[in-house]
Amino acid sequence: MVQMTLTAETLFISLQQMSSHEREKFFSLIARRAFSSGDNLSHAELFGHLQGSEFTVDEAAEYLGVSIATFRRYCKQGKVAASSIVGTSHLYPLAALRELKRALRIVK
């Protein structure tokens, strides 16, 4: 059995070569199956590759599912603190954001 490695580039080229009908079927399959709510992936499965990462304000707000203004409010309230500052950008560790996300879920 020959094993083929599929890269994003080869997939893109293949998509370009498909008929419009086949592309429609392909994207329909993705919409129905690839991101279904039945996946129930764990936090580690979704964000494990980010272990030890630091997030900007925009990224942290998106991760928490809140607006940037709300995230800045959490910072002022001392709910989360920047671990480092690069230029004018404050960076927030994933571990602290995960802890805050868990705390916010408990409050709801």
C-alpha positions in Angstrom: 0.0 0.0 0.0 1.4 3.4 -1.0 1.0 6.1 1.6 0.5 9.7 0.3 1.2 12.8 2.3 -1.4 15.5 1.7 -0.2 19.1 2.2 -2.3 22.2 2.2 -0.7 23.2 -1.1 -1.6 19.9 -2.9 -5.1 20.0 -1.5 -5.5 23.6 -2.8 -4.3 22.6 -6.2 -6.6 19.6 -6.2 -9.5 21.9 -5.2 -8.8 24.2 -8.1 -8.9 21.3 -10.5 -12.3 20.0 -9.3 -15.5 20.8 -11.1 -17.7 23.3 -9.4 -20.2 20.5 -8.5 -17.4 18.5 -6.8 -16.1 21.6 -4.9 -19.7 22.2 -3.7 -19.9 18.6 -2.4 -16.5 18.9 -0.8 -17.4 22.0 1.2 -20.8 20.6 2.1 -19.0 17.6 3.6 -16.7 19.9 5.6 -19.6 22.0 6.8 -21.6 18.9 8.0 -18.8 16.7 9.4 -15.5 18.4 10.0 -16.6 20.9 12.7 -19.7 19.2 14.1 -20.6 19.9 17.7 -20.4 16.1 18.4 -16.6 16.3 18.4 -16.4 17.3 22.1 -12.6 17.8 22.0 -10.8 18.4 25.2 -9.0 21.7 26.0 -5.7 19.8 25.5 -6.7 18.5 22.1 -7.8 22.0 21.0 -5.1 24.1 22.5 -2.3 21.7 23.5 0.0 23.0 20.7 -0.2 26.5 22.4 1.2 25.2 25.8 3.5 27.9 27.1 2.3 30.5 24.6 1.6 34.1 25.4 -1.4 35.9 23.8 -1.8 39.6 22.9 -4.9 41.5 24.2 -6.8 40.8 21.0 -5.9 37.0 21.1 -6.7 36.7 24.8 -10.1 38.4 24.4 -10.9 36.1 21.5 -9.8 33.0 23.5 -12.0 34.0 26.4 -14.9 34.9 24.1 -15.2 38.4 25.4 -14.7 41.9 23.9 -11.4 43.7 24.2 -13.0 46.2 26.5 -14.2 43.4 28.8 -10.7 41.8 28.8 -9.1 45.1 29.7 -11.6 45.5 32.5 -10.6 42.0 33.8 -6.9 43.2 33.7 -7.8 46.4 35.7 -9.7 44.3 38.2 -6.6 42.1 38.7 -8.3 39.0 37.3 -5.4 38.4 34.9 -1.9 40.0 34.6 0.5 40.3 31.7 3.5 38.0 32.0 5.7 40.2 29.7 5.6 43.4 27.7 7.1 43.7 24.3 7.2 47.3 23.2 3.7 48.5 23.9 2.1 45.0 23.7 1.2 43.2 26.9 1.4 39.4 26.6 -0.7 37.0 28.7 0.2 33.4 29.5 -2.1 30.7 28.3 -2.2 29.1 31.8 -3.5 32.3 33.4 -6.1 32.7 30.6 -7.2 29.1 31.0 -7.7 29.7 34.8 -9.7 32.8 34.2 -11.8 31.1 31.6 -12.6 28.3 34.1 -13.5 30.9 36.8 -15.8 32.7 34.4 -17.5 29.5 33.5 -18.1 28.8 37.2 -19.7 32.2 37.8 -22.1 31.8 34.9 
